[in-house]
Amino acid sequence: MANGGSLLRAHHNELLASQEAQLTPSGIADDIRIELSHYLKRPNVPSDRYPLAEWSQMKAVFPNIYPVAMKNISMLATSVPSERLFSQSGQIITKQRNRLSGKHVNQLLFLSSVDEELWGR
């Protein structure tokens, strides 16, 4: 894990160097750099803790990187949507409809995913 952390720091430093000219001169770049440096020096949070709760506690300490964290840790961690998609495709591709092209199957799957409210009923 230490190697991954050093790679993250190296990548972060490269990004800062390439984007430093684009940041406003109001000291935001320095604030973000300091915050990220402090965050990366913190010990890892145990995996049994809830990340959103941890970040809500750290919001005051890391106000500049908090929005980025909220944007990136709110991922859907389940396979249900992909399983639902396979199930729907199994209902579309039947023995009677075995010559549907991939393009048409994608279009039918998209149309079945649109809410009824958007159909103008």
Residue pairs with C-beta under 8 A, 6 or more apart in sequence:
1 44
5 40
8 40
9 40
12 36
12 40
16 29
16 32
16 33
20 29
23 29
28 64
31 64
32 64
32 65
35 62
35 63
35 64
35 65
36 65
38 61
38 62
39 58
39 62
39 65
45 51
45 54
51 73
52 70
52 73
52 74
55 66
55 69
55 70
55 73
58 66
59 66
62 69
85 109
88 109
88 112
88 113
89 105
89 109
92 100
92 105
92 108
92 109
92 112
93 100
93 105
100 108
